[in-house]
Amino acid sequence: MPKALPPDSELAPLRDWLRRHPRLFVITGAGCSTEAGIPDYRDENGDWKRPQPVTYQAFMGDAATRRRYWARSLVGWPVIGGARPGTAHHALAQLERQGRIALLLTQNVDGLHHAAGSRRVIDLHGRIATVRCMDCEARMPRAELQHELLRRNPAWAALQAGAAPDGDADLEGRDFQSFDVPPCPRCGTGLLKPDVVFFGESVPRARVDAAHAALARADAVLVAGSSLMVYSGFRFVQAAVQRGLPVAAINRGRTRADGLLALKLEADVGKALVECSAFESC
C-alpha cells in the first residue's frame, strides 16, 4: 500500500513553489515508475537494494555475461514491456500540456512518459524497448527480439522469477551456458545490446547538450522520484544551482542533492503532484 500523503499544511509549500515557477525543467527517476510495477534500484537511504547492474565493459567483453543478461531479460521483459503509465506520468504530461514544462529529462528507460503523452522528453539513458546492433547500428524493437529469444530457448518461457529493475528478473542459481543469444538479424554477426546507457558507458553528448539548452530556458528544476545517486542526472541539479535556479524535489528518502534543494517533500510523487498542484491553480 502506498504511504499516505503528508498533511495539507506540508503540501502548501510545494503548491506555492509550483505557482511561483511556471517553467520547469523536470528530472524524473524510478520513483515515477514503481506504481507501474517496475522495481527500483535503491532504498530510501539511496543504497543498492540488489547487486549493481551489469556494466558496459562486462556486457561487451564477455559472452557468458551476455547470455546471463538476455536469459534474465527474456523472463523479465513482460513486466516492463507490459507496464502502463501511472499517476506521476499522467500528472507530468498534464503539466506539459499546460505549458509548465520546458523539458522532462528522465533517467528511466521504460518509455512511460511518452506513453502518458509527454512530448518534451529526453530519455537520458535511452529506451529499453529498442535493441541496437553494435556492429552495423541497426535497431529493432525489443518485443521482436523477444519472439526470437523464445524460439531459440523455449524451455525458458515457463520460468517464474521475481521482477527486477529495467526488465531484468531475479534468476539465481541457473546455468546460462546453453542459452542461445541471436546475432543481429540484419548483418548476421553483430552483437545485440539494449539501446540504453549501461553503467560504465557515457551518455551521448547530443542528449547532454540538448538538456543543458533546455535548462537555460527554465526558471526552476523539479526532481520527481529520483535519489540522483547517478551522476548523469545529478549534474543537472549542480548546473541549475550554478545558474541560480531553485531546485525542489519530491522523493521518498535521501537524495544526493539534499544539500542543494530549496524545497523537499517526502511523499509518493504521483499523488503529491496531483494533490498539491491541482493543476488549474498552479
C-alpha positions in Angstrom: 0.0 0.0 0.0 1.3 3.5 -0.9 2.1 5.6 2.1 -0.3 8.4 2.9 0.5 11.9 1.7 1.7 14.5 4.3 -1.0 16.7 5.8 -2.2 19.6 3.6 0.0 22.0 5.6 3.1 20.2 4.4 1.9 20.2 0.8 1.3 24.0 0.8 5.0 25.0 0.3 5.2 22.8 -2.8 1.9 24.2 -4.1 3.3 27.7 -3.7 6.6 26.8 -5.2 4.9 25.4 -8.3 2.8 28.6 -8.7 5.9 30.8 -8.5 7.9 28.8 -11.0 5.8 28.2 -14.1 8.5 27.0 -16.5 10.0 23.8 -15.1 13.0 21.6 -16.0 11.9 18.2 -14.6 14.2 15.3 -13.7 12.5 12.0 -13.1 13.6 8.7 -11.8 12.5 5.2 -10.8 10.0 6.6 -8.2 7.7 7.6 -11.0 7.5 4.0 -12.3 7.3 1.9 -9.2 3.5 2.4 -9.3 3.6 0.7 -12.7 5.1 -2.4 -11.2 8.7 -1.7 -12.2 11.0 -2.2 -9.2 13.6 0.5 -8.3 17.3 0.0 -7.7 17.7 1.8 -4.4 16.3 2.0 -0.9 15.2 5.2 0.9 18.8 5.8 2.0 20.0 5.7 -1.6 21.8 2.4 -1.2 21.5 -0.5 -3.6 18.7 -3.0 -2.9 20.4 -5.7 -5.0 23.7 -6.3 -6.8 24.6 -3.5 -9.2 23.5 -3.8 -12.8 25.8 -5.3 -15.4 28.4 -2.8 -16.7 29.0 -1.9 -20.3 32.5 -3.4 -20.2 31.3 -6.7 -18.9 28.4 -7.0 -21.4 30.6 -6.1 -24.4 33.6 -8.2 -23.3 32.2 -11.5 -22.0 29.8 -13.9 -23.8 28.8 -15.5 -20.6 27.7 -12.2 -19.2 25.6 -11.6 -22.3 23.9 -15.0 -22.0 23.1 -14.3 -18.4 21.7 -10.8 -19.3 19.5 -12.0 -22.1 18.2 -15.0 -20.2 17.1 -12.8 -17.3 15.7 -10.3 -19.8 13.7 -13.0 -21.5 11.9 -13.8 -18.3 11.7 -10.2 -17.0 10.6 -8.5 -20.3 6.8 -9.0 -19.9 6.8 -6.8 -16.7 8.4 -3.7 -18.3 7.1 -4.4 -21.8 3.5 -4.5 -20.5 3.8 -1.7 -18.0 1.4 1.2 -18.3 1.8 4.9 -17.1 1.0 5.7 -13.5 -0.2 8.8 -11.7 3.1 10.6 -11.9 3.4 10.1 -15.7 -0.1 11.4 -16.3 0.4 14.3 -13.9 3.6 15.4 -15.7 2.0 15.0 -19.1 -0.8 17.3 -18.0 1.7 19.9 -16.7 3.4 19.8 -20.1 0.0 20.4 -21.9 -0.5 23.5 -19.7 2.9 24.8 -20.9 4.5 24.3 -17.5 7.4 22.1 -18.6 10.4 23.3 -20.6 11.8 19.8 -20.7 11.3 16.5 -18.9 14.6 14.7 -18.5 14.0 11.1 -17.5 16.6 8.7 -16.2 14.1 5.9 -16.7 14.3 3.6 -19.8 10.7 2.4 -19.7 9.2 4.9 -22.1 6.2 5.5 -19.8 6.4 9.3 -20.0 5.9 9.1 -23.8 3.1 6.6 -23.3 1.4 9.1 -21.0 1.5 11.8 -23.6 4.6 13.8 -22.7 6.4 15.1 -25.8 9.2 17.4 -24.5 11.2 14.4 -23.2 14.8 13.4 -23.3 15.5 9.8 -22.4 18.9 10.4 -20.9 19.7 6.7 -20.7 17.8 5.6 -23.8 14.8 3.3 -24.2 14.8 -0.4 -23.3 12.1 -1.0 -25.9 14.8 -0.8 -28.7 17.7 -3.1 -29.3 20.8 -1.9 -31.2 23.4 -3.9 -33.2 26.8 -2.8 -32.0 28.4 -3.6 -35.4 26.0 -2.3 -38.1 24.0 0.1 -35.9 20.7 -1.5 -37.0 17.8 -1.0 -34.5 14.9 -3.4 -33.8 12.0 -3.5 -31.4 12.8 -5.3 -28.1 9.4 -7.1 -28.5 10.6 -8.5 -31.8 13.7 -9.9 -30.2 11.6 -11.5 -27.5 10.0 -13.7 -30.1 13.4 -14.9 -31.4 14.8 -15.4 -27.9 11.7 -17.6 -27.1 12.1 -19.5 -30.3 15.7 -20.4 -29.6 15.1 -21.0 -25.9 11.6 -22.4 -25.5 12.3 -24.1 -22.1 12.9 -20.7 -20.5 9.4 -19.4 -21.3 7.9 -21.2 -18.3 10.3 -20.0 -15.7 9.0 -17.8 -12.9 11.1 -15.2 -11.2 10.8 -12.0 -9.2 10.8 -8.8 -11.2 13.9 -6.7 -11.1 14.5 -3.2 -12.4 14.5 -2.3 -16.1 13.1 -5.6 -17.4 15.5 -7.8 -15.5 14.5 -10.9 -13.5 15.9 -12.4 -10.3 17.1 -15.7 -11.8 19.6 -17.0 -9.3 21.4 -20.4 -9.4 20.6 -21.0 -13.1 23.1 -22.4 -15.6 23.1 -19.9 -18.5 25.7 -21.8 -20.5 23.3 -23.2 -23.1 21.2 -20.1 -23.5 21.2 -19.2 -27.2 21.6 -15.4 -28.0 20.9 -14.5 -31.6 23.1 -12.2 -33.6 21.9 -9.1 -35.4 19.2 -10.2 -38.0 20.4 -7.6 -40.5 24.2 -8.1 -40.6 24.1 -11.7 -39.3 27.1 -11.4 -37.0 26.7 -8.2 -34.9 26.3 -8.2 -31.1 22.9 -7.0 -29.9 22.6 -4.7 -26.9 19.6 -2.8 -25.4 19.7 0.7 -26.7 20.3 2.1 -23.2 23.3 3.5 -21.4 24.8 0.8 -19.2 26.8 1.6 -16.1 30.3 2.4 -17.3 29.0 3.8 -20.6 28.8 7.5 -21.5 25.5 9.3 -22.2 25.5 10.6 -25.8 26.8 14.1 -26.0 23.9 15.4 -28.0 21.4 14.4 -25.2 23.5 16.2 -22.6 23.8 19.4 -24.8 20.1 19.4 -25.5 19.3 19.1 -21.8 21.6 22.0 -20.9 20.0 24.1 -23.6 16.5 23.4 -22.1 17.8 24.1 -18.6 18.8 27.6 -19.8 15.1 28.2 -20.7 13.7 27.1 -17.4 13.1 29.1 -14.2 13.3 26.2 -11.8 14.1 22.5 -11.5 11.7 19.8 -10.1 13.2 16.4 -9.2 10.4 13.8 -9.2 11.1 10.4 -7.8 14.9 10.2 -8.0 17.6 9.9 -5.5 20.0 11.4 -8.0 22.7 9.0 -6.9 23.8 8.5 -10.6 25.9 11.5 -11.6 24.4 11.7 -15.1 21.2 13.1 -13.6 22.8 14.8 -10.6 24.9 17.1 -12.7 21.9 18.9 -14.0 21.0 19.9 -10.4 24.5 21.1 -10.0 24.2 23.1 -13.2 20.9 24.6 -12.1 22.3 25.7 -8.8 25.3 27.3 -10.5 22.8 29.2 -12.7 20.9 30.4 -9.6 17.8 28.3 -10.3 15.9 26.9 -7.3 15.5 23.1 -7.1 12.7 21.3 -5.4 12.4 17.5 -5.0 9.5 15.1 -4.4 11.2 11.8 -3.3 10.9 9.3 -0.5 14.2 9.2 1.3 17.7 10.7 0.8 18.9 12.3 -2.4 22.4 13.2 -3.5 21.2 16.8 -3.8 19.7 17.2 -0.4 22.2 20.0 0.5 21.3 21.9 -2.7 17.5 21.8 -2.5 15.3 24.8 -1.9 12.4 22.6 -1.0 11.9 18.8 -0.5 8.7 16.8 0.0 9.0 13.2 1.1 5.9 11.7 -0.5 4.6 9.5 -3.3 5.5 11.5 -6.3 2.3 10.9 -8.3 -0.1 11.6 -5.5 1.8 14.6 -4.5 1.8 16.2 -7.9 -1.9 15.7 -8.3 -2.9 16.7 -4.8 -0.6 19.6 -4.2 -0.8 21.3 -7.6 -4.4 20.9 -8.5 -3.1 21.9 -11.9 -5.5 24.7 -12.7 -4.5 26.7 -9.6 -0.7 26.3 -10.0 
